[in-house]
Amino acid sequence: MLPRVIDEGGWNRRIGWTSLAVGVGTGLVMGMWSFDGPMGVPEWLGAYDSVGRRLARLGHIAFIGLGILDILLAWELPRLGLAPGAKRAAARLMIVGNVLLPPTLFAAAACRPLKFALPVGAISVFVSLVIAARGAWRSGDA
């Protein structure tokens, strides 16, 4: 079960910063074999233009991008013109997407059939952002 949202966006902020750190960390590891680096490319990733390698690069950048979105949502959540339940849903769905999508991209790079699990995280992020956008329009800010 997901943690309760006691302080609006508190978990989103924590997970967002953690996601950014993991994203930079995966980039550091991937950089070891990029551009004729000191390590060879793991066989399971394949050539530069292979699907596995593309999924891994997407997983790396998804950690960073979703981390930023999670932090932004944490910042905006108190200002959104939404009922508490809608704010909670937006926060939790973003957490689900941030926790599931990037690791699933890396897993699908290693085991192609796992690509069919990607919509779960992606749809969670999408619905969270739709809820947040609705709240932004309803907030009355000019």
JOLINGI-V365547 format. One record per residue. RES is the residue in one letter. PSI is psi in whole degrees, -180 to 180 (NA if undefined). D_LAST is the distance of its C-alpha to the last C-alpha in Angstrom with 2 decimals. Layout:
BEGIN
RES;PSI;D_LAST
RES;PSI;D_LAST
END
This chain:
BEGIN
M;144;37.27
L;151;33.93
P;149;33.22
R;142;31.37
V;93;27.80
I;-57;28.38
D;121;25.71
E;117;22.59
G;-1;22.86
G;-46;25.98
W;-35;28.14
N;-40;25.62
R;-47;25.55
R;-47;29.34
I;-36;29.97
G;-47;27.52
W;-37;29.38
T;-42;32.67
S;-41;31.82
L;-44;31.04
A;-44;34.39
V;-39;36.27
G;-44;34.76
V;-39;35.93
G;-44;39.23
T;-34;39.85
G;-39;39.13
L;-43;41.73
V;-47;44.25
M;-29;43.61
G;-20;43.96
M;-26;47.51
W;3;48.66
S;150;46.41
F;48;47.83
D;43;51.38
G;-174;50.42
P;-16;52.95
M;153;52.78
G;158;53.46
V;131;51.00
P;139;51.63
E;-36;53.53
W;-18;51.24
L;-33;48.38
G;-167;50.42
A;170;50.01
Y;-39;46.88
D;11;45.87
S;158;46.92
V;-42;44.60
G;-45;45.19
R;-39;44.22
R;-41;41.05
L;-39;40.06
A;-43;40.73
R;-39;38.56
L;-38;35.76
G;-42;36.27
H;-49;36.04
I;-27;32.75
A;-38;31.39
F;-43;32.02
I;-50;29.91
G;-45;27.07
L;-31;26.81
G;-44;27.13
I;-44;24.04
L;-38;22.13
D;-43;23.53
I;-42;22.45
L;-42;18.88
L;-41;18.87
A;-40;20.41
W;-42;17.71
E;-23;14.81
L;-46;16.86
P;-25;16.24
R;-12;12.42
L;139;12.83
G;68;12.84
L;154;16.52
A;155;19.85
P;-39;22.03
G;-38;24.32
A;-39;21.72
K;-43;20.55
R;-42;24.26
A;-46;24.94
A;-44;22.33
A;-46;23.73
R;-40;27.30
L;-37;27.04
M;-40;25.66
I;-46;28.58
V;-47;31.02
G;-42;29.89
N;-35;30.02
V;-32;33.40
L;-45;34.96
L;-54;33.85
P;-46;34.98
P;-34;38.33
T;-35;38.98
L;-45;38.56
F;-42;41.18
A;-40;43.38
A;-27;43.22
A;-35;44.30
A;-34;47.43
C;96;48.00
R;-39;46.72
P;-19;46.77
L;-9;44.02
K;-23;41.59
F;-11;41.47
A;-10;39.67
L;-36;36.72
P;-26;34.67
V;-53;34.39
G;-41;32.28
A;-43;30.39
I;-36;29.47
S;-46;28.43
V;-45;25.93
F;-49;24.69
V;-40;24.24
S;-45;22.51
L;-33;19.93
V;-44;19.54
I;-45;18.97
A;-41;16.41
A;-41;14.53
R;-44;14.72
G;-35;13.41
A;-41;10.37
W;-30;9.63
R;-6;10.67
S;-20;8.91
G;3;6.29
D;140;3.76
A;NA;0.00
END
